[in-house]
Amino acid sequence: MSENRHYDVVIVGSGPGGGTMAWRLAQTGKRILLLERGDYLPRERENWDSQAVFVDARYQAPETWYGADGSSFHPGLHYFVGGNSKVYGSVLLRLREKDFGVVRHPDGISPEWPVKYDVFEPYYQAAEELYYVHGLRGEDPTEPPSNKPYAYPPITHEPRIQELFDGLNREGHHPFHLPVGVRLEERDGKPLPHSACIRCDAFDGYPCITNGKADSQVTCVDPALAAHDNLTLMTNAYVDRLLTDPAGRTITGVAVKRGDATEVFTGDIVVVACGALSSALLMLRSANDAHPHGLANRSGQVGRNYMRHNNSTVLAISRTPNPTKFQKTLGLNDFYFGADDWDFPLGHIQMVGKSDGVQIHGEGLPGFLQWFPEKPFDWIARHSLDFWLTTEDLPIPQNRIFYDGGKVRLDLHQTNEEALHRLKAKLRDLCTKLDIHPHLFDRSLYLGKDVPIGGTAHQAGTLRFGTDPATSVLDLDCKAHELDNLYVTDASFFPSIGAVNPTLTIIANSLRVADHIIGRLGD
């Protein structure tokens, strides 16, 4: 193997798990190769076009996968430098401290984490600072303990959202400023002339044409490439399989397809961070004589225990107009761990990106208009308030991704559905008290065109970590139990998912594992 194909560390995937790892390891001076199956997402007018983004799914992966019933769908995945973070909502919440313990639900138990919140806390803080998280400690009663304030101030609510915030407070609730990763400098609620973010209405779910969103490319990959010539980024590089020595104990090669050619690169350490679904598929297609059922799969757990949250995006109609542009500033966790009439967790409510007439028309919901039969789509959009609801789903073995006759199959069995129904009911009750019509209409396009219920935006759990190799794939440092030099730093390692966006935990864990790898690399 020629020297220029050997690296100290090879990282597969440039999303929050891989891009953050590359940023951190590049500072060591070691030779780092970052492989990305896609290219840079083009900066073009369509970045902010709701028809192109939501209805036409311009940036969504053109792959076809299959459900358990044989139906086909296009997964809500995005193959670009920065991964899915190029279009994420950029809300970066810590898991609640209780989420790291056993949590009981009507359908079963959300398992305990083998590494607790106190270990993650300093890495959460570092992750928030790295990804420009704007927030305010102390508003949310479920907020876990922290040693420092947010490094960046909370994003100002626009007037209609401030009215909603004040109304929730009057009703005895505890709304809080969402922690959002954004490169925003503002004064009196308006962006300063040099601010990358301009507080537009095309932030949540859209690529950001001004690079105002704190995604992995903007915050980690590009700055690391500019500062460290020991980091190499290779785009349009699809990792077909990982190769091992005959005993199956060491990764000896990373087979990369670029166009019609296949190249093999080597690394003393290999880090996989393709996203929970794609990382599991990589392990499965890397099967060999030493690993006949897939790489690191002696436990049979590779691809299993898949979680994606029970997510719902709903639109409510404000009785007064809602001219808000940057709507994603308010959250509510008062029902996170339960309610007066329910002893089990319900979940999280947050504002989501403002809908427009094109999106509402694209939903194609005839029942939607029965309440407002003479109102055009644009009128509805001007009066809309949009919410994202998240409840926890459980990691059960039959929820899994695998290859079935050469096709990718994703099996989903719903868990904890009642919690989501009850959380919607809580939101409807709030609406009746806050000058909002108590009818909630589903916005299915936000989760991705033709994506099954829940989507794949919050994918997690397919390569869970733990102390027992018989029931987990990775050890507590996120190294594969069966291989000496293979690590995973996307959300695959999650044993449970809580009810908040998983990205900050991915970033924090990547920084945690990076410290371990740096110790292995030495001077």
Disulfide bonds with the S-S distance in Angstrom:
none
